[in-house]
C-alpha cells in the first residue's frame, strides 16, 4: 500500500532505522540528523527527519535504534580474489612477479578446486560483512562457487569468471575459454538480483590478443562488465611494447576492449595519454592502494583521473597480497598515500575517498542506479557504525572520522537488499566458526603439500 504521494506508510515497513546521523552519500551529500529510514521489500521506501513525522507512525516489523551511530550505504569493494584468503600470509614481502610466478600460480595449480573456492569465499564474505562491505566484485576460477557462496551469505556480488592463457584448475584446455565464458554468463545472467556475472582477463601479458578480444566480445554480447589487471607494475609497459609494438593501454584500445563497461584494475603506471583514453572511452578504474604498496608495484595517479571525470572505485585485492578485506583501512590508505606522493595535503579529501568506496564503486560496477547511496527507491544496502568509542570521540566531521579513525570493527549492523545479515556484530547468514575451521583445514593441506 502507498500513500497518495508515493511514500509507503511507516506501519507497512519491514525495517525501520531511527536516530543517529545519516550520511546519504547522494549526489548532493546530504547529512540527516535523527532520521527515519523505512525499508519495504528490500527497497528504501522513505528517508525523512524523524521530527517531520508523527510519533504514532513509527512502527515496523523490525525497528533498529541507531542512536549514537552513523548510518551510511554499505561499502563497495570493486576488486577481490576472495578464495585467496586461503593463501593469506603465505608469500609476503616479495616483488610482484616473483610473488605471482613462484608462489601464487603454483599454489593455485596445486590446491584450487571447487571446495577451496567456496570455503575461502564464504570466509572472506564473513570478513567483509563484519567490516561493512555489502557489495564486492570478485575475479577467480570456479567463479560459480563464489556466486553460490554469495547467495548463501546474502551478499551483493559481481562475479567475474577468470581467464588466462595457460591451463588452470577449472579449464585445463585453454582453447575452450569461449565455451566456458558462454556457459558461465548464460547461467548467471538472470539467476538472482543479488548476483551480476562478468568476465575477467588476468592481464595483457598473460592473455593473448585473441583471448582479450574474444572474452570482451562475450561480455559485450551479454551486456556485463569486463575486468583486467592493467599497468600494475612498471615492467608491464616494456613487456607489452616489445611483444606488440604498443603500450598496454594503446594495445587494448587497438583490440577494441576498452569501453564504459571495462574496469581497469590498478593502473599504477598510467600516464596522461592513458588517462585521456580512459576518459574518452568511459573506462572505469579500480584503485587498490594497499596491495600495490605491499608489492611495491606503484601508486596510481588517481587525483588526475578524478580531475578528468573518470569513475574510480576502491578495492582491496585478494588477501594474498593485501592481507585483509577491510575497506575502512583501504580508505585511510587511499587518502594518505596520494597526499604524500603529491606533497599536497588537500588532495583525496575524506569525502572524495568515502564517495569512491560507496557511490563511485557502485558506478564503476554499473550498479549506481540501485546501490551506493541511501535514497528512496534504491536497494536497501545499509550499514551502521557505533561512534561511541574512545577512538571516535569527539566527533567534529563524520566523513573525516570514518576515513581516518574508523575501522571495520566499528560496524555493528549490516543490511543487504533489506535483509539483516549482521546485527550487533553477530553474523546472521554465515556460521563463522565453521567457515574458519574449513579454511584452517585447507591451509593445513597446503602446508603439508
N, C-alpha and C positions, 0 to 999 in steps of 0.2 A: 504494500500500500504506500502511495506517495501523496504528499500534500499538493495543493494547487501550484506552489512554486517549485515543485520537483524535488524538494527535500524529504527524505524518508523520516517519518516521525521517530523520535527517540525511543518510544516504547516498542518499536519494531526492530531495533538494532540487535545484532548478535553480540557485539562487543562495544563497550563504551570506555574511552580513556578520558579521565578528567584530572585537572590540576597540573602543576608543573609548568614548564616552559616548552612551547612547541617551536622548533626550527623547521619551517616548511620546506626549505631548500627549493622553493619555486623560483621562477624567473626573477621575481621581484624580491626574493629572500625575506619574506615576512617572518617575523617572530611574534608569537602569540602567547601572552601570559594567561595562565589559568584557563586553558582551552577545554573544549568538549569535542572529542573526535569520535564520531559514530561509524561503525563498520557493519555492513549488511551484505551477506552473500559474497564475502571476500573482497568487497569494494568499499573504499572510503565514501561513506554516504554524506557526511557533512563535517565541516571544520568550523567551529564557532567559539567565540569567547563565552565562557560559562555564564557570566553575568547577563548576557543578552538573551538567555533562555529562562523560562520558568523553572524553578527548582522542582516542581512537580513532574516535569517532563523527563527527569533523569532516571531512566530505568532501562535495563537491557538484560539479555540473558547472562552476560558476564560484565562486571564493571571493574576497571583497573584504576586504582588511585595512584596517580603519577606525581603526587606532591613531593617536592624536593628533587624531581627528576627532569632531565631533558628528554623530550620526545622528538624523534627525528626519523627520516627514512632509513631503512636498512642499507648497509653498505654494499657496494657492488664491486666484486673482485674480478677484474677483466682478464686476468691470465693466471691460470694454475695448471699444475700437473698433479692432481690430488693423490693418485696412488703412490706417488713418490714419497709420501710420509713414511713408507716402509724403508726408505733409504736415508731418512733424516740423520745427519751427523756421520754418515758412512764414509764420506770422502771430502773432508773440509780443507780449506786453506790451500787450494790448488788453482792454477790458471785454468781458464775456461776449456780450452781444447784438450788439455791433459785430463781434467776432471771428466769431460764428456767421453773421450775416446778410450781412456784407460780404465775408467771406473763405471760410469753410468751405462754406456751402451753394453758392455759385457754383463753387468748385473741384470739389465733388462732382458738380454738374450737368455740368461740362465734361470731367472726367477719370476718373470712376469707371466701370469696366467689369469684366468677369469676370476678365480677366488681371491688372488692377491689384489687385483684391481678393485673388486667390490669391497673387500675388507678395508683396504687402505683408503678408498674414497669415503667410506662411511665414517671412519675415524676422523678424517680430515673435515668432514661436514660437522661432526660434533665440535671440533675445534673452532670452526668458523661460526657456527650458531652461537656458541658461548662468547665469541668475540664480536658479535653484532653484524656479521655478514649474512645477508639474506639471499643474495644472487651471486653466482660465480660463473665464469667461463673456463671450461677445462679442455685440455687437449692431450689425448693419450691413446694408447692401444686398448682394445676390448672396450671401447668407449660406451657401448650399450650397457655394460655393467655399472658404469658411473651414472648413467641415466636411471637404472633400476635403484641404485642406492639413493639418488636424489629423491625419487618418488617415495621411498621408504622414510627418508628423513623429512620430507615435506619442504625441501629447498627448491628455489627457483634456479634453473640451470640452463646454460648454453653448453651443450656437449659437442665437442669437435673431434671427430674421428681423425686420428693421426696418420700421416703418410710420409714415407721416406724411401729412398731408392736402394734399400737392401732388405733381405728377409727379416721380418720382425715377428714377434710371438703370435700375433693374430693374423698374419698374412705371410706365409713362408714363400709364396710365389708372388714376387713384386709386380709381375706382369698383370696381375688380377686387381690392381688398385681401383680401376674404374668400376668393376663389378662390386667391390667392397663398398665404395662410396655410394653407388646407386642403391644398394640394399639398405645401407645404414640410413640414408636420407628418407627413403620410402617408409621405413619402419617408424621413424620418429617425427616426421613432418607434422602429423596431426594427432600424435599419440596422447599428449597431455598439455594443457595450457601452462603448466609449470616448466616444461622442457622444450627447448628450441635446439634442433640439430644444426651442426656446422661442419666445415671441413678445415683441417689444419695441416698445412705442408710445413715440415720441420724448418727448412731454411733453403736459401738459394744454392748453398754449397752441398747439401745432401739430397736435393731433389733436382732432377733433370728439367730442362725447359719443357719437355713433353709432359712430365708429371705435373709441373706447376700449372701449365695451361689447361690440361685435361681436368684436373681436380677443380680448378676455378670454373671451368665450364659446367661441371656437375653442381657446384654450389650456386652458380648464377642461374642455372635452369630450375633449381629448387627454391630460389629466392631466399638463400640463407647466408650467414656470414662465412668469410674465408679468412683464416688467420695464418700468419707466417712470422717466424723469428727473422728479424731483419736488422742488419748493421749492429749486431750485438757486440762484436769486437772489431778492433781496427783491422786485423788481418783479413777479414772477410772482403774488404774492398779490393785488396791486391789479388786475392784468390779469384774472385769473380771477374775482375778486369782481365786477368791473364787467361782465364778459361773462355770467356765470351766476348771480350773486347769492349765491354761496357761496365760501368759501375753498377752495384747491386740494384739501386732504385731504377736506374735507366734500363737495366736488364729486365726488370719486372714490368716496367712501363711498355717496353718493346713487345713483351709477351702478352700484353693486354689483361693482366691480372689485377691491376690497381684500379679500384673504383670506390664508391661510397659504402660498399659492403665488405671492403677489405680492411682488416685490422692488423696493422704492422706492430709487432711486439718488440720492445726495447728501443731500437733506433738511436743507440748511443752515439753513433758516428755520422748521423745525418748532417749534411751541410746545407747551405742556403738553397742550392739548386734542388736538393731532395725535398726540402720543406716546401718550396714553391710547387713542386709536382704534387705533393700530398694535398696542398691547399686547393690546387686547380681540379684535382680528380676526386676530392672528398674523402680521401683515405683517413681512417681513424687510427689512433695510436694508443697502445697500452704501455704505460710507464711503470717499470718495475725497479725502482732505485735500489732497494736493499740487496736483491740478488746480484745486480750489476756491480754494486760496491764490493760485495763479498768476493766475487770472482775477479775484481779489478778489471772489469770489462769496459768501463767508461760511464759517462753521465750524459743522458740525452738532453739536447737543447730545448727543453720543454717551454721555458718562457718565450722563446722565439716562435715556437709552434703555436702557442696560445695567441700571440700577437697576430699571427696570420689567420686566425679563425679556425685552426684545426681542432677537432674534437679529441680530447685526451682523457682517458680513464686511468685509474690506478690498478695495479695488480701486484700480487706477492710473488709470483712464480711458484715453483714447487718447493717442497720442504727439503729437497736435497741440496738446494742452492740458496736458501734464504736464512733460517731454517724454521720459520713459523708462518702462520697464516693470519696474523693479527693486522688488520687494516688500519687500526689506530697507530700502531708503530710505523706502518708504511707511510701514513700521512705525515707524521712527525719528521721522518727521514726526507720525504719529498720536499717538504717546506724548507728544511735546513740545508740540504746539500746544494741547492741552487743558489742560496744566499752566499755560501762560501765560495762556490765556483765563480760566481759573477762579482763577488765582493760588494754585493748590493743587498742590504737587509730588507728592502721593500719588495723584492720580487717574491712570487709564490706566497701570497698572503694566506692566512688561515682560512678565510672564506673561499679563496681560489682552490685550495687543496681539498677542502671539505666538499666543494662542488664536484671536483674530479672524482671523489670517492662515492658520490651519490648520483646526481643528475647527469654529470658528464660521463660516468661509467655506463649508466643506462643508455645514453645516447650512442656511445661507442658500440654497444651491443645491439642497437636498433630497438631498444625496449623503452625509450623515453616517453612514449605515449601511455605506458602502463605503469612504470615504476620510476623511482629516482627522486620523487618529491611527494609531499603529503598534501594532496589536493582532492577535492570532491571528484569522484568518477574514476580515480586511479585505483589500481590494485593496492590492497592494504598490506604493504611490506613496511613494518614499523618496528623500531627498537626504542627501549627506554634505558637511560643511564642514570644510576644513582649518583647524584652530585654531592651527597652528604658524606664526603670523605676528606680526610686531612689534606691529601694531595690535590684536591679540587676546591679548596677553600682558601681565600674568599673567591667569589665569582664576579668579575667585572665584565668580561667578554666571553660569552659562551662558545663562540667559534674558536677563539684562541685556546680556551680551556680544553676543548675537545681535541685539537690538533697537537698541542704542546704538552698537555698534562695527563690526559685520559689514556686509558688502555682498554683492551678488550675485556679485561676482568671487571670493569665498571658497568658493563651491560648486564641488566638484571632481567629483562623481558625481551623476547623476540617474537614477532608476528609475521607470518608469510602467507600472503593470499588470504588474510583474515583468520588464519589458523594459528593459535598459540603453539609454538614449537619449543619455547623455553619460558618458564615463569619462575621468578625468584631464584635464578641461577640453576634451576632444575630442568634438565632436558626432558621433553615430553614425547619425543618421537624416536630417540636413539638410546639404547642401553649402553651407556658409555663404558662401563666396566667390561662388558663383553667385547665391545669394539677394541678396547685397548689390549685385552688378552689375545684376541685374534691377531693383532699386528705384532705383538710380542712373539707369538709363535712363528710368524713369518720371518721376523728378524733372527730368531734362533736358527731357523733353517738356512738363512743367508750366511750367518756366521759359521755354521758347521759345514757349509758347502764350499 
